Amino acid sequence: MRTAKSINDVTIRLPDERWIHITEEHAEMAGYLYDVLETIQEPLAIFEGNAGELLAARKIETGKYIIVVYREVSQDDGFSDQALEAD
């Protein structure tokens, strides 16, 4: 399991099984594990979802972004279950 601190200083967990699921659903994400963690820690922007989730965005190259969806369950715990690349 990997972790990253959100901008709210909440530890966000990325369990191995979720990372496997993410890369099975979005094969283009396979080489971006550390970029996903950095997106949580140092996003370009954060958006609030409709169901309490947060979406962190970070530019990885010209015209390409990583979007990471995560939840802050408490003041010191959260988890990520989705990540994708966007143009």
SVG drawing of the C-alpha trace seen along z (x, -y; Angstrom):
<svg xmlns="http://www.w3.org/2000/svg" viewBox="-24 -25 31 31">
<polyline fill="none" stroke="black" stroke-width="0.4" points="0.0,0.0 1.2,-3.5 0.2,-6.7 0.3,-10.4 -0.6,-13.5 -3.4,-15.6 -3.2,-19.4 -5.4,-19.2 -2.6,-17.0 -4.8,-13.9 -3.1,-10.6 -4.6,-9.2 -4.2,-5.4 -3.8,-3.8 -4.0,-0.1 -2.2,2.3 -5.5,3.9 -6.9,0.5 -3.8,-0.4 -4.1,3.0 -7.8,2.2 -6.9,-1.3 -4.2,0.0 -6.5,2.8 -9.2,0.3 -6.9,-2.5 -3.8,-0.7 -2.2,-4.1 -1.8,-4.8 0.6,-1.8 3.7,-3.9 2.2,-6.8 2.1,-5.4 4.4,-8.1 2.7,-10.8 -0.6,-9.8 0.8,-10.1 2.3,-13.5 -1.0,-14.6 -2.6,-14.0 0.3,-15.9 0.8,-18.8 -2.2,-19.2 -2.6,-22.0 -6.2,-22.2 -8.8,-20.4 -12.4,-20.0 -15.3,-18.8 -17.4,-16.0 -21.1,-15.6 -20.8,-12.8 -18.1,-14.2 -15.1,-13.0 -12.3,-15.3 -10.7,-15.4 -7.0,-16.4 -5.6,-17.4 -2.0,-17.8 -0.3,-18.5 2.1,-15.7 3.0,-17.1 1.7,-19.6 -2.0,-18.9 -2.1,-15.9 -3.3,-15.7 -3.7,-13.1 -7.0,-13.2 -7.1,-11.4 -10.3,-10.8 -10.1,-10.4 -12.0,-10.8 -11.0,-12.2 -12.9,-10.0 -11.6,-11.7 -9.0,-14.3 -6.2,-11.8 -7.4,-9.1 -8.6,-8.8 -8.4,-6.7 -8.1,-6.9 -10.0,-4.5 -9.8,-6.1 -7.1,-7.8 -7.1,-8.5 -5.3,-10.5 -7.1,-13.3 -6.4,-15.5"/>
</svg>
